[in-house]
Amino acid sequence: MELLLAGINHKSGGPLEARDRLAALGPDEALRRLREGGWGEAVVVATCNRFEIYVVVEGGGRADTAGPQGLGRFLESLAAVPPGRHVYCRAGSEAVSHLLTVASGLDSLVLGENEILGQVKSAYERSLAAGATGKITNVLFQRALYVGKKVRCETGVSSGQLSVASVAVTLAERIFGHLRESSVLILGAGPMAESAARHFISAKAASLRIANRTYERGRELAESLKVDAVSWEKFPGLLGEVDVVLCSTGAPQAVVTREMAAAAVKSRKERSLFMIDIAMPRDVEESVGALDHIYLYTLEHLQGIVDENMARRHGELDAARALVREKVLEFARWLEAEAAGVQASMRHARRPWMPRRRAGFGEGQ
């Protein structure tokens, strides 16, 4: 029995086109192909910045003889990238360490961000619902969620700006000075779009409109935030009016084309348009950034603000990593016992106010 990981993320050097292809493929299709390939237990964690596959294989199987590098080749084929360059592979306790680090927000573009914990939970629940998990992956991902919460509660690594959405709004404020006279258009109505909308509202943007491919979903979000919803067909015309456009749809290809943007430039009479594309696959064609008076920022452009956050959190980072290392060792001992056929359990440290209870492998164990 072996726990394996293969992944590609914002730090591994994988081209954006490869991450676009993986995002378009989606975790459900990746799970299906994993099961067809006989990889055993599997969970796929897919976000705008990473695509990671965790599997547990039993001895004697064809997949087992391939090891982590074999899983790496599987991911390379999905991403259509050259072998041995952009995919990282881990096994055993190294795979455990990586997942707990990810769930704790210590491997994110924005250090300590909170969205990743929910994304890990969603990935686990998706695989669980598909019948793709087993005892090892169930305990591993429940443990990762517990550790992620513990890191945030017991260290200051999550203080300050914690999400791509909040950093995007901060970038807009740096460019305009303040947003009280700026109009904002958000494309998309998912969790990232909603988070960005709330940050723009907190920044007191002069106006905010939401356009979504499914109008009803966009209208529901707009009504909950007390802002305006517009139909998807009308958003290209608004590019000539607004000051900031934030893109965060789940479309499989770009929704803002160079032609749309060029038409907007003509109507803007040299007024600048600030565009932030935090979608994966990307929502804005790359060539849009070459147009005069349009300033296009993508996930990679947020790195400067991220570095500032990391500098402020440096002291807390050591404490968070020490906590993760402790929990990795605990899980590694449990995993070793399981492989040897020895019954073992893990328990959370009991706080004084917590009643004693029988421990199992349920949620939070």
N, C-alpha and C positions, 0 to 999 in steps of 0.2 A: 504494500500500500504506500502510495507516495502522493503528496500534495504538490502540484505544479502551478506555476504562473507564467503567462506570457503577456506582454503589454506594449503599448505604444502611447506616448503622451507628449506634453508640451516641452519636456526636457530631454527626450530621447533623440531628438533631431529628425523625427519623422516629418516628411513634407506635409504641408497643409492639405494637399490633394489626397494623400493617403488617409488622413483623418476624415476628410470629406467623404471618401468612399466607405469607410467604416461606419460613419454616422448614417449614411444613406442605407447601408445594409441593415443596421439595427441589431439590437441584442437578441431579439426573438429568432431571427434568421440564423444568427451565429450559434445560438443554442441548438437549433434544429440540426445544423451541420455537425456540431460537436457530437450530438447523440447518434447521428448516422455514422460518424467515424468511430464510435465505440469508446469514447473518452471517459465514460462513467459519470460520476457526480460533476456538475458544472454550474458556475455562476459567471455571468458576464456583466462587468461594471462599465457602462458606457456614459460618458459625459462630454461636454464640449471640449474638454482638455485631455481626455484619456479614453482608451478602449482596452480593457484588461480582461483576461480569461483566467479563471481559477478552476482547476479540475483536480479530482482525486481518482487515481487509477490503481487497480489491483495488480499484484504480481502475475506474470505469465501472459498478460494481454499484449497485443501488437502495439497499442499506444504506449504501454508501460516501457517497452524496450526503446522507444523513441526518446523518452525522458523529456526534460524541459526544452531541449533544443528542438525536439520533434513538435512540441506544442508551438514553439516559436515559428517553425516553418509553416504550420497551419495558419497562424495569424498573418504571416508574411503573404501567404497566398490570398487571404481575404483582403488585405490592404494593397496588394499588388506593388510591393516594395522589393528592392534588391535584397537577397539573403544576407544575413549577418551584419546589417548596418543600423537599422532603426528600431528593432524589436528587442526588448530586454526580457530575460528569462530568469526565473527563480524556482527553487525547490525547497521543500521542508520548512525549517524555521525562517529561512530568508523570505519565503513567500508569505509566511505569517507576519513577519516584521513589516513587510511592505504594505499589506492590507491594513494593519493596525495604524501604520503611519498615515496612510491615505485617509482612513476614517477619522483620524484625529485632526485632519486639516493641515498636516505637516508636509505634505507633498503637493499642495495646491499652488496654483499661480498666485493666489492671494493667500498668504500664510494665515492659517487659523480660520479660514472662511467656514461658514456653517452649512452651506448648501450641500457640500459633499456628503455629510452624514446622512441626510435624507436621500441622496442619490444612491448611496451604498445600500440603505434600507430598501429602497425601491427595487434595486437590482436583485437583492436576495429574495424579496417577496415575489418578483417575477419568475425567478427560477424555481422557487418553492411551488408556486401555482402550476408551473409547467411539469412538475414531477421530476425535475432535473437534479434536485439536491439529495443528500443522504446524511448520515449521522455526522460525518466529519465537517462537511460544508455547513450544515445547520449550526453546529456548535461554534465553528470558526466565525461565521458572520454574526451570530448573536453576540459572541464575545467582542467582535470588532465594534459593534454598535455600543456596547457597554463601555469599552475603553474610550471610544470617541467622545462619549458624554462625560466620562470621568476627567479626561484631559481638559475639556472646556470648563468644567466646574472647579477644578482644583489648581489650574494654572491661569495665567493672564495671557495666554497665547492668542486668544480670540478677541482681545480688546481692540477697539478702533474699527477701522474699515475692514469688513470681513468678507465681502463678496465682490464678484466681478461687476455686478450691477451698481453697487455703491461707489466703486472706483470709477466706473464710467461717468457717473454723475459728478463726481469730484473733478474729473478731467474737464467736463463741460463747464463747471464753475471756474476752473482756472483759465479757460479760454475767454469766457464772457465776463469774468469778474464776479458777477452774480447772475441769477436766472430770472430775476423779477420782471425783466422786460423781454424775456425770451419765450418763444412758442416752441412746443415740443410735439413731435409725432412719434409714436411707438408702433412698430410693426410686429405683431404677435400678441398672444394673450396667455402664454404659458407662465410657469413659475418665475423664470428669469425676467420676462417682460413685466409681470406684476411687481416683482421686487424693484425693478428699475423705476416703474411708475410711482411707487410709494416714495422712493428716494427723491424723484423729481418734485413730487408734491411737498415733501419736507423741505426741499430747497426753494420752495415758493416760486416755481416756474409760473410765468404769466398765464400760460394756457397749456393744456395737455389733451391730445387726441389719441385714440387707440384704433388701429385698423387691423383686423384679423381676417384670414381667409374664410373662416366660418364666422359670419357676422354675428350670430346669436351668442357665441362664446365671447366675442369682443364686446358686445353690448352688455353682457352680464358683468364682465370685469369693469367696464367703464362706469356702469351704474353703481357698483359696489364702492368705487373710488370717487364717485361724484365728478366724473370728467366726461368728455364727449366721445362717442363712438362714431366712426365713419365707415362706410362700406369699402371693401377691398378695392373695388373698381375705381374709387375716387382718390386713392392715396397718391398715384403718380402726379396728379394735379396739385396736390398739397406740397410737393417738393419745392415748388416755386414760392411758397408762402412762409413755411416754418423756418426756424433757426437751427433746430437740432432734430436729427432723426436717429432713433435708436432701433436697431433691427435685431429681433430675437424670435424668428419663426422656426418651425420645424420643417420647412420646405426642403425637398431633396436637391433643389438647384437655386441659383440666385434669383431673387424676386425684384431686385433693383438693377436694371440694366444700364449700360452706358448711354443708350439712346434716351431713356427716361431722364437720367441725370443731365445730359446735354440740353434737353428741352427745358429743364428747370433752370439751368444756368442762364439761358437766353431771357427768361422772364424775370430773373432776379435783379437784373441791372447792376451786376457786380457786387451784390450783397453776398457775403460768404455763407456757405452751408456746412455745418458740422455734422458728420455722420459717424456713428459708432456701431460697428457690426460685431455683436457678441454671439452670433449664431454659429453653429457647426452642424451641417455644412454652411459655408458662408452665404449670407443673404445678399451681399453687394458684389457685383463683378469687380474684380481687382482693377480693371482699367478705369473705373470711375475715379479713383484717386489721382489720376493724371490730369483731370479736368481743372481748368482755372476756377478759383474761388470755391472749390470743394475740398474739404479737409476730411479725409477718411481715416478712421482709426479702427484697428482690429484688436483681437485679444492680445497679440504680441506687443502692441503699442502701450498696453497697460503696465508693462513690466517696470517702468520707472517708478510709478506710484507703489507698486508691489515692493520694490526694493526699499522704499522709505518705511513701509509697514514692517518689513523684516528687521530693519535696523532698530526700530522702536521695541520690537518684541524679542530681541536677541536674548535678553536675560531669562525670559520665560521659556524660551525654546529649549534650553538645556533641561529644565525641570520637566517639560512635556516629553522630551525624548527619553529621559530616565524612566518615567512612568511607563512609556510604551515598551522599553526594553524589559522592565520587570514583568509586564503582562505577556510578552512574547515568550519569556522563559517558562512562565506558568503553563502556557498553552503547549509549548514544546514538550514539557514533561508529560502532560496529559496525552498528547499525540503519540509519544513514544510508548506509553503504557498501553494505549489502544492497539498499536501495531503489534505489541507483544502479547495481546490477549488478556491483559491485566485490567481489572475493573478500576476505574479512577474517576474522580470528580473534581470540579473547580467550584470554589465559593467566592463570592464577593466579600471584601472586608466589611464586617458588620458595624454600622454606626451605633453609637450608644442609644439612640432613640428607636432603632429598628428592632422589632420583636424577633426572637429566634424562630426559625421555621425550617422545615425540611427542604434541603437543596436538591435541585434537579437540573435538567438541561433546558428549562423553559426560557422564555424571554428574559434577557439580561443576565443569563448565566455565562 
